[in-house]
Amino acid sequence: MPNETTQALIDRWKDEPAPLLPMLHAFHNRDGYLSEESITAVSAALKIPIAELWGTVTFYHHFSREEPGQSAPRVCTGNVCCLHGGEELLESLKDEGATPMPCAGRCDDMIPVLVGDKALVGKTKDELVHRATPIPPVNPGGIDECVFQSIREPGRATLKGYRRTGGYTGLEKAVKDMTPESLVEIISDSKLAGRGGAGFPTGIKWKAVAEAEGDPKAIVCNADEGEPGCFKDRAIMDHDPFAVIEGMTLAAFATGAPIGFIYLRYEYPETEGILENAIEDARASGLLGENILGAGFTFNLYVRRGAGAYICGEEGSLLSSLEGKHPFPRNKPPFPVTHGFNNKPTVVNNVETLASVPHIVENGAEWYRNLGEGEHPGTKLISLSGDIQRPGNYEVPIGMKLSTLLYDWAGGPQEGRTIQAVTMAGLSGGFLGGDDIDVTLDEPCIRAKGSFLGAGGIMVLDDTRDMVKAAHDAMEFFAHESCGKCFPCRIGTQRITERLNGEASKLELSQWVAEIEDIGSTMKATSACGLGMAAPNVTESLMRYFPEQVEAHLAAGK
C-alpha cells in the first residue's frame, strides 16, 4: 500500500508472528528501497539493535538500500542461464540499472528478470514477457505418480477444483478415522523421506516433534528453493497450492502444532499471492484456523517471504531468518525437532515432502512404497535443465535409470551433440560423467559414485561445454553464497574459485590437485553446514571425470 505511513506499516506487522521480514518487505514495497529512516523505525519497533538489523538487511540480496531499488531489473546469471545468454542479456539492460542475481528457479523457461514484483522471461531485451509457471509435462513413461498425479487437472489450483479432484480426502480421513499416532505411523510405514535434499525419514521427524516437550509447536514449510537448477517446488505451489496446505495441516494434526509458516523464496513473487489466496480460501471454508473440520484442533498458517539468500535453504538458517535474526546456520545438536522456531519443537519439511502426504494418507503407505522400483520406496521430482531437448519437472520412480529420464523422457541432447556431464543435487552433488551417467536415481547408487541426489536438480552439459569453466562458475556461486560464519567455507570456496580462474593457476598438475584436495578435505571436515561440506564435490568430480581439461587449463595459465 504505497500511501501507508511509517507508523501504519509498523502497526500492521509488529504484533504478527515472525514480523521482521514482512515489515521490511512492506517498507521495501512502499518506497522501492529500504531507507535509513525505515530501518531505524523497524529497529525501534522490534527492539532490534540498529547495527544488528543493518547487518541482517545487508545480508540479503534483494533488499535494495538506494534508488532505483526494486524498479531496476535483476537478471538471472545462474549456471543454466549463463549457458544460454544470461550475461549478454544483463549487459543489454545495464543502461536501465540492471544487476545480476543468482539462479532464480526458472531454468525451464529462461531467462528470468525481476522488475519490481514481476518476473519476466526472455532471452533478449525485446522478448521479455510474463509467463505462468509451466505445468509439468505428462509422464512419458506412463508410470504412476504421487505429487503430480492431479496437478494437470483443470482448476486444481482453486479450492473447488482441488476438492473436486480428491483434495482434502486425506485430511477428512485423518480427523475422522485416525489418531495423531496412527497418522504418524502411516507416514513412517510409507518410508517417505525428506525431498529437499537431506532425505531424513519424515515419520521419525514427526514422531520426535509430537513427543517433544514444549509449546507451541510449529510446522515450517521450506519453500526457499535456492539450489541452482531446482524449480519443482514452484510448480507445486503455483499449480497445486492446497496440496502443500493440506500436507502442513496433516502434519499439524499429527504433532499438535497450532501454527505454521511457509518460508517462500524471494524470486517467486507471483507464488506469494497464490499461496495467500489459497490460505484465505481454506480458512474461510473451515479447513484452517479454529476447530478444523469440527475435529477440535487449531492450525493457523502464514506466508513469510525471504529476501534472497541461498543459505536460508538450510533449516537452521531458515529458522533464524524467520525469527528475525541474522540467518546463520545453527550448531547441531540441538535439532529443530526439540529446539526449532522460537526454541520450540518444530517440523521443517520441504514443499515436495508435504505435498506427498495427502496422497499417502488417502491411498495408503503400501501404495506409496510400491511407486518406486525394486526395493526403493516412492517417487522423486526431478528438475531437468540445460542442454536437453525437453527441460522441465518430471516425477520419476526412485531407482529409475538416469539415462531413461535423459533420453527416453526428455529427448536427449540437441541434434548432433552428446552429453558430456550432468550435475547432481543442483550443484551440490558435483558432476557425473562417462559411464556413471547411467546411474539409477536413488541415493545408494549415486552416493557410490561420490555424489548424491539431494533436491533433484539435474543440469545437462553437452560436449561443447568447458567443464573447468562450469566448475569455476559453480564454485563462484558457492563463494558468493557462503554466509561467512565459518572460515573453512568462507575462505575455502574463495581459494578454490581462484584456482579455477584461467589466469590464477601457475602450478604443476600434481601440485594443483594436492592443493585442491587439501582445501576440499578441510572444508568437508570442519564446515558448519552443508554448503561448505558439499562445495568440494564440484572439484572432486571435475578431477575424477575431466583430468585432461584440468591439465589443459593449467597449461593455458602458464
C-alpha positions in Angstrom: 0.0 0.0 0.0 2.1 2.9 -1.3 0.4 5.6 0.8 0.7 4.0 4.2 2.6 5.9 6.8 5.5 4.5 8.6 3.5 4.1 11.8 0.7 2.4 9.9 3.2 -0.1 8.5 4.7 -0.7 11.9 1.3 -1.2 13.5 0.2 -3.6 10.8 3.0 -6.0 11.3 4.6 -5.6 14.8 2.2 -8.0 16.5 2.1 -10.6 13.8 4.0 -13.9 14.2 7.6 -13.6 12.8 7.2 -9.9 12.0 10.6 -8.8 10.8 10.6 -10.0 7.2 7.1 -8.8 6.3 7.7 -5.5 7.9 10.9 -5.0 5.9 9.1 -6.0 2.7 6.3 -3.6 3.5 8.7 -0.6 3.6 10.6 -2.0 0.6 7.4 -2.2 -1.4 6.3 1.2 -0.4 9.5 3.1 -1.2 11.2 0.8 -3.6 14.2 0.5 -1.3 15.0 0.5 2.5 16.0 3.9 3.6 17.9 4.7 6.8 14.6 6.1 8.2 12.8 2.9 7.6 15.5 0.7 9.1 15.6 3.0 12.2 11.8 2.7 12.5 11.9 -1.1 12.3 14.7 -1.2 14.8 12.8 0.8 17.3 9.5 -1.1 16.8 11.0 -4.6 17.2 13.7 -3.6 19.7 16.5 -4.9 17.4 19.8 -3.0 17.8 20.3 -1.0 14.6 23.7 -2.4 14.0 22.4 -5.9 14.2 19.4 -5.1 12.0 21.7 -3.4 9.4 23.9 -6.5 9.3 20.8 -8.6 8.7 19.3 -6.4 6.0 22.6 -6.2 4.1 23.0 -10.0 4.2 20.0 -10.5 1.8 20.5 -10.0 -2.0 17.2 -8.3 -2.8 16.7 -5.6 -0.2 17.8 -2.5 -2.1 19.1 0.3 0.0 19.1 3.1 -2.5 17.2 4.2 -5.6 16.2 3.0 -8.2 15.9 -0.1 -5.9 13.2 -2.5 -6.9 12.4 -0.9 -10.2 15.9 -1.8 -11.6 16.0 -5.1 -13.5 17.7 -8.1 -11.8 18.9 -10.6 -14.3 19.5 -14.3 -13.6 23.1 -15.2 -14.1 22.7 -18.7 -12.8 24.6 -21.6 -14.2 22.0 -22.7 -16.8 21.0 -19.1 -17.8 24.7 -18.2 -18.4 24.9 -21.2 -20.9 22.1 -19.6 -22.8 22.8 -15.9 -22.9 22.2 -14.6 -19.3 25.4 -12.4 -19.2 24.5 -10.9 -22.6 21.0 -10.1 -21.5 22.4 -8.4 -18.4 24.8 -6.3 -20.5 21.9 -5.2 -22.7 19.9 -4.0 -19.7 22.8 -2.1 -18.0 21.5 1.3 -19.1 18.4 0.5 -17.0 20.5 -0.1 -13.9 20.3 -3.9 -14.2 22.2 -6.1 -11.7 22.9 -9.8 -11.7 21.2 -12.3 -9.4 21.9 -15.9 -8.7 19.7 -18.7 -10.1 16.1 -17.6 -9.9 14.4 -21.0 -10.2 13.2 -20.7 -13.8 15.7 -22.9 -15.5 12.9 -24.5 -17.7 11.8 -21.1 -19.0 14.8 -18.7 -19.5 16.0 -16.1 -18.8 14.2 -14.7 -15.7 14.4 -10.9 -15.0 12.8 -9.5 -11.9 11.4 -5.9 -12.2 9.6 -4.8 -9.0 7.4 -7.7 -8.1 7.1 -9.1 -11.6 9.0 -12.0 -13.0 9.6 -11.7 -16.8 11.4 -14.2 -19.0 13.1 -13.9 -22.4 16.5 -14.4 -24.0 16.7 -10.8 -25.3 15.6 -7.4 -24.0 12.9 -7.2 -26.6 11.5 -10.7 -25.8 10.9 -10.2 -22.1 7.3 -11.2 -21.2 5.4 -12.5 -18.2 4.6 -16.2 -18.5 3.0 -18.5 -16.0 4.9 -21.4 -14.4 4.8 -24.3 -17.0 2.6 -27.2 -16.0 4.8 -30.4 -15.6 4.8 -32.4 -18.9 2.7 -35.6 -18.9 4.7 -38.5 -17.6 6.2 -40.0 -20.8 6.6 -43.4 -19.2 3.0 -43.9 -18.2 4.2 -44.6 -14.7 2.0 -43.9 -11.7 2.8 -40.6 -9.9 2.2 -39.2 -6.4 2.8 -35.5 -6.2 1.9 -34.8 -9.9 -1.0 -37.3 -10.2 -3.6 -34.5 -10.2 -1.6 -31.3 -10.9 -2.6 -31.2 -14.5 -6.4 -31.3 -13.8 -8.2 -28.1 -14.8 -8.9 -25.9 -11.8 -6.6 -27.8 -9.4 -5.2 -24.6 -8.0 -8.6 -23.5 -6.8 -10.2 -24.9 -3.6 -13.3 -26.0 -5.6 -11.1 -27.7 -8.2 -8.8 -29.2 -5.6 -11.7 -30.8 -3.7 -13.3 -32.0 -7.0 -10.1 -33.9 -7.8 -9.8 -35.6 -4.4 -8.3 -32.8 -2.3 -8.8 -32.9 1.4 -9.9 -36.5 1.3 -6.7 -37.3 3.3 -7.4 -34.7 6.0 -11.0 -35.8 6.4 -9.9 -39.4 6.7 -7.3 -38.5 9.3 -9.5 -36.4 11.6 -12.4 -38.9 11.4 -10.7 -42.3 11.4 -7.2 -41.8 12.8 -5.4 -40.6 15.9 -2.3 -38.4 15.6 -0.3 -41.5 16.5 -1.8 -43.6 13.7 -1.2 -40.8 11.2 2.5 -40.7 12.1 2.6 -44.5 11.8 1.3 -44.3 8.2 3.8 -41.7 7.2 6.6 -43.9 8.8 5.4 -47.0 7.1 5.4 -45.3 3.7 9.1 -44.7 4.0 8.6 -41.1 2.9 11.9 -39.2 3.4 12.7 -35.5 3.1 12.7 -34.4 -0.6 14.6 -31.1 0.0 18.0 -32.8 0.0 18.7 -34.3 3.4 16.5 -37.4 3.0 15.6 -37.7 6.7 12.6 -40.1 7.4 9.5 -37.9 7.7 7.7 -40.2 10.1 10.6 -40.2 12.5 10.7 -36.4 12.4 7.0 -36.0 13.1 7.1 -38.5 15.9 10.0 -36.7 17.6 8.1 -33.4 17.5 4.9 -35.0 18.7 6.7 -36.4 21.7 8.9 -33.4 22.5 8.2 -31.2 25.4 7.4 -27.5 24.8 4.6 -25.5 23.2 3.6 -24.0 20.9 5.0 -26.4 18.4 5.3 -25.3 14.7 5.2 -26.7 11.2 7.6 -24.9 8.8 7.5 -25.5 5.0 10.9 -24.9 3.5 9.9 -23.2 0.2 13.2 -21.4 -0.2 14.1 -23.3 -3.3 17.6 -21.8 -3.9 19.6 -24.7 -5.2 20.6 -23.8 -8.8 18.8 -26.0 -11.3 15.8 -26.7 -9.0 12.3 -25.4 -9.8 10.0 -28.2 -8.8 8.6 -26.6 -5.7 7.5 -23.5 -7.6 5.4 -25.8 -9.9 3.7 -27.4 -7.0 2.9 -24.1 -5.2 1.6 -22.4 -8.4 -0.5 -25.3 -9.7 -1.3 -27.3 -6.5 -1.1 -25.0 -3.6 -3.7 -26.7 -1.5 -1.7 -29.9 -1.5 1.0 -28.1 0.4 -1.5 -26.6 2.8 -3.3 -29.9 3.4 0.1 -31.6 3.9 1.0 -29.0 6.6 -2.4 -29.3 8.2 -1.9 -33.1 8.4 1.5 -32.5 10.0 -0.1 -30.2 12.5 -2.8 -32.8 13.4 -0.1 -35.4 13.8 2.2 -33.3 16.1 -0.2 -31.0 17.9 1.3 -27.8 16.3 -1.1 -24.8 16.2 1.0 -22.6 13.9 2.8 -22.9 10.6 4.8 -20.9 8.2 5.6 -21.2 4.5 9.1 -19.7 4.1 9.0 -18.6 0.4 12.0 -17.7 -1.7 12.0 -14.0 -2.8 12.3 -14.8 -6.5 8.8 -16.2 -6.7 6.7 -13.1 -6.3 3.6 -14.4 -8.1 3.6 -17.5 -5.9 3.2 -15.4 -2.8 -0.2 -14.2 -4.0 -1.3 -17.7 -5.0 -0.5 -19.1 -1.5 -2.0 -16.1 0.3 -5.3 -16.5 -1.6 -5.3 -20.3 -1.1 -4.8 -19.9 2.7 -7.6 -17.4 2.9 -10.0 -19.7 1.0 -9.0 -22.7 3.2 -9.6 -20.6 6.3 -13.0 -19.4 5.1 -14.0 -23.0 4.4 -13.1 -24.2 7.9 -10.0 -26.0 6.7 -7.6 -23.8 8.6 -8.0 -21.8 11.8 -10.1 -22.9 14.8 -11.8 -26.3 15.1 -10.8 -27.6 11.6 -13.5 -29.9 10.1 -15.1 -29.9 13.6 -12.3 -32.1 14.9 -11.3 -29.7 17.7 -7.8 -28.8 16.6 -6.4 -25.4 15.5 -3.8 -24.6 12.9 -3.1 -21.1 11.6 -0.8 -20.7 8.6 1.3 -17.7 7.4 3.5 -17.0 4.4 6.8 -15.4 5.1 8.8 -14.3 2.1 12.6 -14.4 2.1 14.8 -11.8 0.6 17.3 -13.7 -1.4 19.9 -15.9 0.4 20.9 -19.5 -0.7 21.9 -20.3 2.9 18.3 -19.9 4.1 17.5 -23.2 2.4 19.4 -24.8 5.3 16.9 -25.3 8.1 18.9 -23.6 10.8 19.4 -20.5 8.7 15.8 -20.5 7.7 14.6 -20.6 11.3 17.0 -17.8 12.3 15.7 -15.8 9.4 12.1 -16.5 10.3 12.8 -15.4 13.9 14.3 -12.0 12.7 17.8 -13.0 13.5 20.9 -12.9 11.2 20.4 -16.0 9.1 23.4 -18.0 10.2 23.3 -21.8 10.4 22.8 -23.2 13.9 25.0 -25.6 15.7 23.5 -29.1 16.0 22.6 -30.6 18.4 20.1 -29.5 19.5 17.9 -30.1 16.4 14.8 -28.3 15.3 12.6 -31.2 16.4 13.2 -30.1 20.0 14.6 -26.6 19.6 13.3 -25.1 16.4 11.2 -21.9 15.8 11.4 -19.8 18.9 13.3 -22.7 20.6 10.2 -24.9 20.5 9.7 -28.3 18.8 9.4 -27.7 15.1 8.8 -29.8 11.9 10.7 -28.4 9.0 9.7 -30.2 5.7 10.2 -29.4 2.1 7.3 -28.5 -0.3 7.6 -31.8 -2.2 7.6 -33.8 1.0 4.5 -32.0 2.3 2.6 -32.3 -1.0 3.2 -36.1 -0.9 1.5 -36.5 2.4 -2.2 -36.1 1.4 -1.8 -38.7 -1.3 -0.2 -41.1 1.1 -2.9 -40.7 3.7 -5.6 -41.2 1.0 -4.0 -44.2 -0.8 -2.0 -45.9 2.0 1.6 -46.5 2.9 1.9 -49.6 0.8 0.7 -47.8 -2.3 3.4 -45.2 -1.9 6.2 -47.7 -1.3 5.2 -49.6 -4.4 5.6 -46.5 -6.6 9.4 -47.0 -6.6 11.4 -49.5 -8.5 12.7 -52.7 -6.7 13.3 -52.1 -3.0 13.2 -48.3 -3.4 10.1 -46.7 -2.0 8.2 -43.8 -3.6 9.0 -41.2 -6.2 11.2 -38.1 -6.7 10.6 -34.9 -8.6 13.5 -34.1 -10.9 14.1 -30.6 -12.2 15.9 -31.1 -15.6 17.5 -28.3 -17.4 20.5 -27.3 -19.6 21.5 -28.9 -22.9 18.5 -31.1 -23.2 15.6 -31.1 -25.7 12.7 -31.2 -23.2 13.6 -29.5 -19.9 11.0 -29.5 -17.1 9.9 -31.2 -14.0 9.5 -34.9 -14.1 8.2 -37.3 -11.3 10.2 -40.5 -11.5 10.1 -43.7 -9.5 13.1 -43.9 -7.1 15.5 -46.4 -8.7 14.8 -45.5 -12.4 17.8 -45.2 -14.7 19.0 -41.6 -15.2 19.6 -42.5 -18.9 15.9 -43.3 -19.2 15.0 -39.8 -18.0 17.5 -38.1 -20.2 16.9 -39.9 -23.5 13.5 -41.6 -23.4 11.6 -39.0 -21.4 13.4 -35.7 -22.2 14.6 -36.4 -25.7 18.4 -36.4 -25.1 20.7 -33.5 -26.1 20.3 -31.2 -29.1 20.8 -32.8 -32.5 24.4 -33.5 -33.3 25.5 -33.2 -29.6 26.4 -35.7 -26.9 26.0 -35.4 -23.2 29.3 -34.7 -21.5 28.2 -34.4 -17.9 25.3 -33.8 -15.6 25.2 -32.0 -12.3 23.5 -33.7 -9.4 21.6 -32.2 -6.5 21.6 -28.9 -8.4 25.3 -28.0 -7.9 25.9 -29.6 -4.5 26.5 -33.1 -5.8 29.1 -32.0 -8.4 29.3 -33.7 -11.8 28.7 -37.2 -13.1 30.3 -38.1 -16.4 31.3 -41.0 -18.6 29.6 -44.3 -17.9 28.4 -43.0 -14.5 25.6 -41.1 -16.3 23.8 -44.4 -16.4 23.3 -44.5 -12.6 19.9 -45.2 -11.1 18.1 -42.3 -9.4 18.5 -43.4 -5.8 20.8 -42.3 -3.1 22.8 -45.6 -2.6 23.7 -45.8 -6.3 24.5 -42.1 -6.7 26.5 -41.9 -3.4 28.6 -44.9 -4.6 29.8 -42.6 -7.4 30.8 -39.8 -5.0 27.7 -37.7 -5.4 24.1 -37.6 -4.2 20.5 -37.0 -5.5 19.6 -34.3 -3.0 16.8 -31.9 -4.0 16.7 -33.4 -7.5 18.1 -30.6 -9.7 19.9 -32.0 -12.8 21.7 -29.7 -15.3 22.9 -31.2 -18.5 26.1 -30.1 -20.1 26.8 -31.2 -23.7 30.2 -31.8 -25.4 30.6 -28.1 -26.3 30.9 -27.0 -22.7 34.2 -26.2 -20.9 34.0 -28.2 -17.8 36.6 -26.2 -15.9 34.6 -23.1 -16.6 31.4 -24.9 -15.4 33.3 -25.9 -12.2 34.5 -22.3 -11.8 31.0 -20.9 -12.1 29.6 -23.4 -9.6 32.4 -22.6 -7.1 32.0 -18.9 -7.6 28.3 -19.3 -6.7 29.2 -21.1 -3.5 31.8 -18.5 -2.6 29.2 -15.7 -3.2 26.5 -17.5 -1.1 28.7 -18.6 1.8 27.3 -16.9 4.9 30.8 -16.3 6.2 30.1 -17.7 9.7 32.9 -20.4 9.5 36.2 -19.7 7.9 36.7 -23.2 6.2 33.8 -22.4 3.9 34.3 -18.7 3.7 37.9 -18.9 2.7 37.9 -22.4 1.1 35.3 -21.6 -1.6 37.2 -18.4 -2.5 40.5 -20.1 -2.7 39.1 -22.9 -4.9 37.5 -20.3 -7.2 40.8 -18.6 -7.6 42.5 -21.9 -8.5 39.9 -22.4 -11.2 40.5 -18.9 -12.7 42.2 -19.1 -16.1 44.9 -16.6 -15.1 45.5 -17.7 -11.5 47.0 -21.2 -11.7 50.7 -21.4 -12.2 51.2 -24.8 -10.6 52.0 -28.2 -12.0 49.1 -30.6 -12.1 50.2 -32.6 -9.1 50.6 -29.5 -7.0 47.3 -28.1 -8.1 45.5 -31.3 -7.3 47.2 -31.6 -3.9 46.1 -28.0 -3.0 42.5 -28.6 -4.2 42.3 -31.9 -2.3 43.7 -30.3 0.9 41.3 -27.4 0.8 38.3 -29.6 0.0 39.0 -32.2 2.7 39.3 -29.4 5.3 36.0 -27.9 4.2 34.2 -31.2 4.4 35.6 -32.0 7.8 35.1 -28.6 9.5 32.4 -26.5 7.8 29.4 -25.6 9.9 26.7 -26.6 7.4 26.1 -28.4 4.1 27.2 -25.6 1.8 30.9 -25.9 2.8 30.6 -29.7 3.0 29.1 -30.1 -0.5 31.0 -27.4 -2.5 34.2 -29.6 -2.8 32.1 -32.2 -4.7 32.5 -29.9 -7.7 36.3 -30.0 -8.0 36.5 -33.6 -6.8 34.2 -34.7 -9.7 35.9 -32.4 -12.1 39.2 -34.1 -11.4 37.6 -37.5 -11.5 36.0 -37.2 -14.9 37.8 -34.5 -16.7 41.6 -34.5 -15.7 42.6 -33.7 -19.3 40.6 -30.5 -19.2 42.2 -29.6 -15.9 45.6 -30.2 -17.3 44.9 -28.1 -20.4 43.6 -25.3 -18.1 46.8 -25.3 -16.2 48.9 -25.3 -19.3 47.0 -22.4 -20.7 47.5 -20.5 -17.4 51.3 -20.8 -17.8 
